[in-house]
Amino acid sequence: MNFFCRLFGHTWVPVTDNPKIAWNTKDDGQVLHASPSGETRFFDECVRCRERREVVPTRRFPAAKPAEAAKS
C-alpha cells in the first residue's frame, strides 16, 4: 500500500479486462468464427497503488420477466 493511500485512502476508478477474440476458420477454411479467450472482468483499481478489487456489475435494465412477456 502506498504512503498516500494510507494517509488519504484509496482513489478507486473503474477498469475492465477485455480478453482478445481469436478469429479462426472451421474445417472448410471459408468462414471466420470468433472464439473469445475468456470473460470480461470488471474491477475497481486504485490510481495510486494499483490495488484491484473485483466488482460485480449491476444491470441497467432488468431482464424481462416471463409473466410480463406472457401478458403482452
C-alpha positions, 0 to 999 in steps of 0.5 A: 500500500502506498504512503498516500493511500494510507494517509488519504485512502484509496482513489478507486476508478473503474477498469475492465479486462477485455480478453482478445477474440481469436478469429479462426476458420472451421474445417472448410477454411471459408468462414471466420468464427470468433472464439473469445479467450475468456470473460470480461472482468470488471474491477475497481483499481486504485490510481495510486497503488494499483490495488484491484478489487473485483466488482460485480456489475449491476444491470441497467435494465432488468431482464424481462420477466416471463409473466410480463412477456406472457401478458403482452 
